[in-house]
C-alpha cells in the first residue's frame, strides 16, 4: 500500500538504531554473559537481548514473523555452515514451506549466548529440541504478533523514527534489493530467502542450491540494509563487544549488471532449450552448464547469465494489458429522459414511491401542455441534475394556478417521480 511505501525502513534508520544506547546495552550484555555466568538475568535484560536478536535477524533475513516464532532449539543447534554463515532451517512453516534463517558468525555467537545464558534463566524452560527458541518472560512460546511487538519495543528504546515490523522490514528489503541491483539472480536469491512462491511440486527440489542462494541473499541484504560502507566490521570475533553488529566490508553489494540485453532470437532459443525447466519453474546452475556446454549457440554464454534469463521467464513475466473499455457515445435527450420517467412510473410505480389512493389508480394523467410547463418550470432539476426536493417542488407549483390544480389532481410523489 502507498502508506507502506512512505514508512519503509531505511539504511539511515538502521544505522541510527545500531549506534543507539539500546543497541550498545544489548551488545554489552552479550559480552558480559559470555565471560561471566553469574550475571543476574532480570526481565529487562532478557527482553532487551531477545528483542535485539529478533530485529537483527529480521534485518538480515526479512523473515516472516511466523518463522521466528516457530524456530526450535533443535533447529538452531542443527544449523548448517555455508561459506562461514550458519543456515537454520525452520520446518514448522505450513503456508510457505521450510524457512531459512541465515546467521552471520557474530549473530550466531550472540544466539548461542542468548540460548545458553539468557533463555535458560526463564522459568520453566527446558533444553528440549522441540521447544521454541524465543519465549516470553513467563516461559510461553511467542506468537507472530508478539514478535512484531518485540521488534517495535527495542526500536522504540533506541528512540529512532519509524515503526518497524517483520512485514515492513520484508517490504523494505525487497525495495532496497530491487533498487540496488538489476541482477535477476540477486532478486531470485532474495525470493528463496524470503520463501516466496514455493510450489508444492518442487517443495523439496534444489534445497541445497536454495541454501546457498539464501546465504548470498542474506549477505547482500545485510550490506544493503545498512549501507555497508558507513559501518564497521560485523564479522569480528564472537566474543567481541563491538558496538555495531554491522557486516564485514568484504561482503560487497551485488553490482548492477552491465551485460548486453538478449535479442529476440536468443530469447526464443532459451525458451526452447529450457522448456521443461520453465514449465516446472525449477532450474539449477548445474543443469544450465550441462545443457549449454555442447550447444553451438549457447556454449559461449555465461552460465549464470543464462540461469538468470531462464528464471526470469516465470519470475518476471508480465500479464497482457487489459483491453481498453469503450464508453457508449450515444447521449439521452431530454425528451427521452421524460418518456423514460413516465414509463418507469407506469411499470414500477409501487417500487419507486409508496402507493397512494390517488397515484395508484391514475396512469398517464399529464397532458402535453402540463409536461411542457413542467419541463420549463423544473428545467434545472431535469437538465442539470439539481437535487429534487419535495418541499421546493410543492412551493414552486403553488405559485402557479395550473400547478395548484395539478397538486389536486395527482400526488406530490407522482410529480417527483416524473421529474426523476
Number of C-alpha atoms within 10 A of each C-alpha: 5 6 7 12 12 8 16 20 25 18 18 13 17 19 19 16 22 23 16 18 15 20 23 18 16 23 24 17 22 24 18 16 21 21 11 10 12 9 13 11 18 13 14 9 14 23 21 22 25 24 22 23 23 23 24 19 22 24 24 28 28 27 23 22 21 21 24 24 24 22 23 23 18 18 20 22 12 14 18 15 16 14 10 12 21 22 25 23 21 22 16 16 17 10 9 18 19 19 25 24 27 29 25 26 19 19 22 20 18 23 22 16 22 23 19 15 20 25 26 15 19 19 12 9 16 15 14 10 14 13 18 23 24 25 21 19 17 11 17 15 15 20 17 16 13 15 26 23 15 23 23 19 19 24 26 16 14 18 14 15 13 14 16 21 22 27 16 19 25 22 17 22 26 18 15 18 21 14 11 15 16 15 18 22 20 25 19 20 23 27 19 23 25 24 21 13 11 17 14 10 10 12 12 12 14 12 13 10 16 20 24 17 20 27 29 23 28 26 23 23 25 28 26 23 23 22 18 24 15 12 18 16 16 22 19 16 11 17 16 16 18 16 18 18 22 29 26 19 16 11 15 15 21 20 11 13 11 8 7 6 8 11 8 9 8 13 15 11 13 19 16 11 16 17 13 12 17 19 11 12 18 16 19 16 14 12 13 20 18 12 14 18 14 11 11 8 11 18 14 11 12 12 20 16 16 19 21 19 19 25 20 17 17 14 17 10 9 8 6 6 6 6 6 6 6 6 6 6 6 6 7 8 10 13 10 11 16 17 13 14 15 21 15 16 22 14 11 11 19 13 10 13 14 11 15 13 9 13 21 15 9 14 16 9 12 17 9 9 9 13 14 11 14 18 18 10 15 17 15 13 16 20 12 9 10 11 11 16 11 13 9 11 18 16 13 14 18 15 10 12 9 13 19 15 12 18 15 11 14 20 17 17 17 25 19 15 16 21 20 18
